[in-house]
Amino acid sequence: MPELPEVEISVRRLDSVLGGACVDSAVAPGMNVMKTFEPPLEALVGREVSGVRRVGKMVVVEFGDLALLIHLMSAGRLGVFGRRASPRDRASRVLVRLEDGRELRLREFGTKQRAWAKLMASDAVEADEMVATLGPEAWPAPTAAEFAALIDQPRHLHPLLRDQRTIAGIGRSWVDEVLWEARLSPFKKGSELDEDEVARLHAALHVLGDAIDHYEETVGEEPPEKPAKPLKVHKREGEPCPRCGATIEAVFFSEHQMNYCPAEQTAGKVLKDRRLSRLLK
Ligand SMILES: [Zn+2]
């Protein structure tokens, strides 16, 4: 799933290659992708792309006073292609065809259709329920005091940091990296942290900025559909911790996994593998 750093590099590149391009036509082959019907997508015809920006993990493509708000969910990809998609391309969800022959293409892979888009007045974006309910952006990080207040909740850090209403932009990959950087257990509760731990967690948000810097250096001028994430612990179970050499462990859930360094994050304790314990029941 694209998270804050991936969506950020995507919108920076989209903004630079699409700015000023004029829309020839716009269609939504994805039956369920459009969550709004008024104005219709055809309202984009003849308009210019005036900017592309990020809000949380969502993309906002602006066409003057209209904006397309896009959520890629876990399997959506946004790219610019030199020619139109084949009508047989089953991954196509939204196609914005440009007069210069290029196409802004929202595609989605896998069996589940979850990615969505909404077309609305540009000045209505901030009031959209998905935008208005977002917590502060995780990067640039909120102030230390603001962050401390946000996470002072009796919830485990792993779901708490992924809750977009608490703090926006962190998902299943980067939460592992942030917690590893802070040397904190994913099962510690936000309200249990002492001052030093809150400060470490706040400081650890820099991994998001570092990832953006990494993408700036490694991604070319073309908008990347799926940049390779520079992850140190997520999905690296069995490998040595890059900091202390202990073996990275994992806890598996039905749709995601969490990874951590037991030596540095859980006082040596290896957390129960829920997948395994479920199988053994
Ligand atoms: Zn370690």
Residues whose N, C-alpha, C, O or C-beta is under 5 A from the ligand:
A	BS01	ZN	C241 R243 C244 G245 A246 C261 A263 E264
